[in-house]
Amino acid sequence: MPATYTLAVRSRFFDITRVVDSADQLPTAARYLEDGLLLLDGGRIVSLTSWHEGQALLHDETTALDYRDRLIVPGFVDTHIHYPQTEMVAAFGEQLLEWLDRYTFPTESRYHCAQHAASMSAFFLQQLLSNGTTSALVFGTVHPQSVDALFAAAAQLGMRLIAGKVMMDRHAPPALTETPEESYRQTRQLIQRWHNHGRLSYALTPRFVPTSSPELLEKVQQLRAEFPDTWLHTHLSENQQEVAWVKSLYPQHAGYLDVYHHYHLTGRRSLFAHCLHLEDAEWNCLKETDSAIAFCPTSNLFLGSGLFDLQTCWNKGVRLGVGTDIGAGTTFNMLETLGEAYKVGQLRGYRLTACEAFYHATLGGARALDLDSMIGNFNPGKEADFVVLDPAVTPLQQLRHGNSHDIWEQLFVLMTLGDDRNIAATWVNGSCVWQRQPVSACG
């Protein structure tokens, strides 16, 4: 019988079909179709086949959207980003702790205004979509209205988004701190309002250990117990000065991660951004608890924080995604972010292939967020989030794309020379929500 579908898309396609345990397994899990047919049923994927094979599935009256001069990949998954910091990207001259005091806290103090939060939420989501990012794990500010605004805007677009309000009760300006009881109450209300609302989910979001008293972390633990299917999103071992500060604040604990672990904040839906200065016991704890890491290369380079250890992450078997980390990160664009990840690898003696890079930005990121059963590739039943790439939008890209020998070289050139100009269209939940120009149809 003919397949049940509502839309057909013809193009070149690339994805990773399954989760892997080592980088060496990635080429066998990769799928590339030079001329493929993607069938959608509303917001779900029905099938991805070659055009030759898939023509038999088409209804007689069907026309397919024609993206044959493009490359379609799964929507990018950004595993760590701060939406309020959009308006302070490229803030000069500081490392982490000074940067927070000088730039971040003053910027975030503006989000007590619901109108400002709504305006910046709309701008932020358009930046994600125009850069091909269809899912993200997002920091708000300490203000509940910052999260209300973001979730409301994302719901209108049908995006799969995880977000939460910052929880913070010390070592920050008075306008940005709260009592543990107030933090608990406001967070609980937000969870009840937004968690599992459509494609939206909630993340408990203590900023990091230095701004969290034991009493606040106890409240986070209480919420995690009350709502065990929520996420936990925070920072870990980004900066050596920060690590030393944590040890002075919590000397009774074995290390930075042990503070979170003590309050039962590690686990399958716990994601820790950065993780640049981990001790071996901390790597082991992340693995044993099935916690995940967000690798944020542009941010780590911009703030001079350090170089992430991809090889150890694979060796330890810790789940990993990529984060742009706006606004210490310098771009919303995942292609540019992957290019910087490659350079970080080079500086550590690790060769990050294009296949691995695109895995971390798609299915690997989905796995880090415990969403790989829903998004991340073109397997049947997955949610239909994808990005249409134009691989040659500049004369230099045209030259290099034209003389590339295979898809691996094309992908590497794309992540080395690519930027937002390479995003031709972004599809969320089976609908085109952003496009650079209209697309034609083919018979």
Residue pairs with C-beta under 8 A, 6 or more apart in sequence:
2 57
2 58
2 59
3 39
3 46
3 47
3 57
4 41
4 46
5 39
5 40
5 41
5 46
5 57
6 40
6 41
6 42
6 430
7 39
7 40
7 65
7 430
8 37
8 38
8 39
8 40
8 54
8 58
8 62
8 63
8 64
8 65
9 37
9 38
9 39
9 40
9 64
9 65
9 67
9 72
10 35
10 36
10 37
10 38
10 51
10 64
10 65
10 66
10 67
10 68
10 442
11 36
11 38
11 66
11 67
11 68
11 70
11 71
11 72
11 388
12 32
12 33
12 34
12 35
12 36
12 67
12 68
12 70
12 71
12 72
13 31
13 32
13 33
13 36
13 38
13 48
13 71
13 72
13 73
13 378
14 30
14 31
14 32
14 33
14 71
14 72
14 73
14 358
14 407
14 411
15 30
15 31
15 48
15 73
15 74
15 362
15 363
15 376
15 377
15 378
16 26
16 29
16 30
16 31
16 355
16 358
16 359
16 362
16 363
16 364
16 376
16 377
17 29
17 30
17 31
17 377
17 379
18 29
18 363
19 363
19 364
19 367
19 372
20 26
20 29
20 359
21 317
22 314
23 314
23 353
23 356
26 353
26 355
26 356
26 359
27 355
29 359
30 355
31 48
31 377
31 378
32 407
33 48
33 49
33 50
33 51
35 50
35 51
35 52
35 68
36 48
36 49
36 50
36 51
36 54
37 47
37 48
37 49
37 50
37 51
37 53
37 54
37 55
37 57
37 58
37 64
38 45
38 47
38 48
38 72
38 378
38 386
39 45
39 46
39 47
39 48
39 54
39 57
40 46
40 384
40 430
41 430
42 384
42 430
43 158
43 383
43 384
43 429
43 430
43 431
44 381
44 382
44 383
44 384
44 430
45 378
45 379
45 380
45 381
45 382
45 383
45 384
46 380
47 54
47 57
47 380
48 378
48 379
49 57
58 64
63 441
63 442
63 443
64 441
64 442
64 443
65 439
65 440
65 441
65 442
66 439
66 440
66 441
66 442
67 388
67 424
67 425
67 439
68 442
69 390
70 388
70 389
70 390
70 391
70 424
71 388
71 389
71 391
71 410
71 414
72 386
72 387
72 388
72 389
73 358
73 362
73 386
73 387
73 389
74 362
74 363
74 375
74 376
74 377
74 378
74 385
74 386
74 387
75 132
75 133
75 134
75 135
75 362
75 375
75 385
75 386
75 387
75 426
75 427
75 428
76 131
76 132
76 133
76 134
76 135
76 334
76 361
76 362
76 365
76 387
77 133
77 134
77 135
77 136
77 321
77 322
77 361
77 362
77 365
77 366
77 368
77 369
77 371
77 375
77 376
78 128
78 133
78 135
78 136
78 137
78 322
78 323
78 324
78 334
78 365
79 136
79 137
79 271
79 273
79 292
79 294
79 321
79 322
79 323
79 365
79 368
79 369
80 137
80 233
80 271
80 273
80 294
80 296
80 321
80 323
80 324
80 325
81 136
81 137
81 138
81 139
81 323
81 324
81 325
81 326
81 329
82 138
82 139
82 325
82 326
82 327
83 120
83 121
83 124
83 138
83 139
83 140
83 146
83 150
83 163
83 326
84 107
84 108
84 110
84 111
84 117
84 120
84 139
84 140
84 141
84 146
85 104
85 107
85 108
85 139
85 326
85 327
85 328
86 120
86 123
86 124
86 127
86 326
86 327
87 107
87 120
87 327
88 103
88 104
88 107
88 327
89 326
89 327
89 329
89 330
90 330
91 99
91 102
91 103
91 327
94 102
94 103
94 303
95 239
95 241
95 303
95 304
95 305
96 238
96 239
96 241
96 242
96 303
96 305
96 328
97 239
97 241
97 242
97 245
99 303
99 328
104 327
105 172
105 173
105 176
107 327
108 141
108 142
108 166
108 176
109 141
109 173
109 175
109 176
110 116
111 117
111 120
111 140
111 141
111 143
111 145
111 146
112 143
112 145
112 175
113 145
114 145
114 148
114 149
117 143
117 145
117 146
117 148
117 149
117 150
118 149
118 152
118 153
120 149
121 149
121 150
121 152
121 153
121 154
122 153
124 150
125 150
125 153
125 154
125 157
125 159
126 434
127 332
128 134
128 136
128 159
128 332
129 157
129 426
129 428
129 433
129 434
130 332
130 420
130 423
130 426
130 434
131 331
131 332
131 333
131 334
131 420
131 423
132 333
132 334
132 335
132 387
132 389
132 423
132 426
133 324
133 332
133 334
133 426
134 159
134 160
134 375
134 385
134 386
134 387
134 426
134 427
134 428
135 159
135 160
135 161
135 162
135 365
135 366
135 369
135 371
135 375
135 385
136 161
136 162
137 162
137 163
137 203
137 231
137 233
137 271
137 294
137 323
137 369
138 150
138 161
138 162
138 163
138 164
138 203
139 163
139 164
139 166
139 205
139 207
139 233
140 146
140 147
140 150
140 163
140 164
140 165
140 166
140 205
141 165
141 166
141 176
142 165
142 166
142 167
142 168
142 176
142 177
142 178
143 165
144 165
144 186
144 189
144 190
146 165
147 163
147 164
147 165
147 190
147 194
148 190
148 193
148 194
150 161
150 163
151 161
151 163
151 193
151 194
151 197
151 200
154 161
154 163
154 199
154 200
155 197
155 198
155 200
157 428
157 433
158 198
158 199
158 428
158 429
158 431
158 433
159 199
159 200
159 428
159 429
160 199
160 200
160 201
160 371
160 374
160 375
160 383
160 385
160 428
160 429
161 199
161 200
161 201
162 200
162 201
162 202
162 203
162 231
162 233
162 369
163 200
163 202
163 203
163 205
164 187
164 190
164 202
164 203
164 204
164 205
164 231
164 233
165 186
165 187
165 190
165 205
166 176
166 205
166 206
166 207
167 178
167 183
167 187
167 204
167 205
167 206
167 207
167 212
167 216
167 219
167 220
168 176
168 177
168 178
168 183
168 206
168 207
168 211
168 212
168 216
169 177
169 178
169 179
169 180
169 183
169 211
169 212
169 213
169 215
169 216
170 177
170 211
170 212
170 213
170 216
171 210
171 211
172 207
172 211
177 211
178 186
180 213
180 215
180 216
180 218
180 219
181 219
183 216
183 219
184 219
184 222
184 223
187 204
187 219
187 223
188 223
188 226
190 202
191 202
191 223
191 227
191 230
194 200
194 202
195 201
195 202
195 227
195 229
195 230
196 229
199 383
199 429
201 230
201 231
202 227
202 230
202 231
203 230
203 231
203 232
203 233
204 220
204 223
204 224
204 230
204 231
204 232
204 233
204 265
205 233
205 234
206 212
206 216
206 217
206 220
206 234
206 265
207 234
207 235
208 234
208 235
208 236
208 238
208 242
209 246
209 249
209 250
209 256
209 259
209 260
210 242
210 245
210 246
210 249
212 220
217 259
217 260
217 263
217 265
218 263
220 232
220 263
220 265
221 263
221 264
221 265
223 230
224 230
224 232
224 264
224 265
225 264
229 269
230 269
231 269
231 270
231 271
231 369
231 370
232 265
232 266
232 267
232 269
232 270
232 271
233 271
233 273
234 260
234 265
234 272
234 273
235 272
235 273
235 274
236 256
236 257
236 260
236 272
236 273
236 274
236 275
236 278
237 243
237 256
237 257
237 274
237 275
237 276
237 277
237 278
237 282
238 273
238 274
238 276
238 277
238 300
238 303
238 305
238 306
239 276
239 277
239 303
239 305
239 306
240 277
240 306
243 256
243 277
246 255
246 256
246 259
247 255
247 256
250 259
253 259
253 262
254 281
255 279
255 281
255 282
256 282
257 266
257 272
257 278
257 282
257 285
257 286
258 282
258 285
260 266
260 270
260 272
261 285
261 289
266 285
266 286
266 289
266 291
267 289
267 290
267 291
268 289
268 290
268 291
268 370
269 369
269 370
270 289
270 291
270 292
271 291
271 292
271 293
271 294
271 321
271 368
271 369
272 286
272 291
272 292
272 293
272 294
273 293
273 294
273 296
273 323
273 325
274 293
274 294
274 296
274 299
274 300
274 305
274 308
275 282
275 286
275 293
275 295
275 308
276 300
276 305
276 306
276 307
276 308
276 309
277 306
278 286
283 312
283 316
283 318
284 316
285 291
286 292
286 293
286 316
286 318
287 316
287 317
287 318
290 319
291 318
291 319
292 318
292 319
292 320
292 321
292 367
292 368
292 369
293 313
293 318
293 319
293 320
293 321
293 368
294 320
294 321
294 322
294 323
294 325
294 368
295 308
295 310
295 313
295 320
295 321
295 322
295 323
295 341
295 360
296 308
296 322
296 323
296 324
296 325
296 328
296 329
297 308
297 322
297 337
297 340
297 341
297 343
297 344
298 324
298 325
298 329
298 330
298 331
298 336
298 337
298 340
299 305
299 323
299 324
299 325
299 328
299 329
299 330
300 306
300 307
300 308
300 344
301 340
301 343
301 344
302 328
302 329
302 330
303 328
307 344
307 347
307 348
308 344
308 348
309 348
310 320
310 341
310 344
310 345
310 348
310 350
310 352
311 348
311 350
313 320
319 364
319 367
319 368
320 360
320 364
320 368
321 360
321 361
321 364
321 365
321 366
321 367
321 368
321 369
322 334
322 337
322 338
322 341
322 360
322 361
322 364
322 365
323 329
324 331
324 332
324 333
324 334
324 337
326 332
329 337
331 337
331 419
332 420
333 418
333 419
333 420
333 423
334 361
335 414
335 415
335 418
335 419
335 422
336 418
336 419
337 361
338 352
338 354
338 357
338 358
338 360
338 361
338 415
339 415
339 416
339 417
339 418
341 352
341 357
341 360
342 352
342 357
342 415
342 416
344 352
345 351
345 352
346 352
353 408
353 412
354 408
354 409
354 411
354 412
354 414
354 415
355 408
355 411
357 411
357 415
358 411
358 415
362 376
362 377
363 372
363 376
363 377
364 376
365 376
366 372
366 374
366 375
366 376
367 376
374 382
374 383
375 382
375 383
375 385
376 382
378 386
383 429
383 430
384 427
384 429
384 430
385 427
385 428
385 429
386 426
386 427
387 423
387 425
387 426
387 427
388 423
388 424
388 425
388 426
388 427
388 435
388 439
389 414
389 418
389 422
389 423
389 424
390 421
390 422
390 423
390 424
390 436
391 397
391 401
391 410
391 413
391 414
391 418
391 422
392 398
392 401
392 402
393 421
393 422
394 417
394 421
396 417
397 413
397 414
397 417
397 418
397 422
400 413
400 417
401 410
401 413
401 414
404 410
404 413
414 422
423 434
423 436
424 435
424 436
424 437
425 432
425 434
425 435
425 436
425 439
426 432
426 433
426 434
426 435
427 433
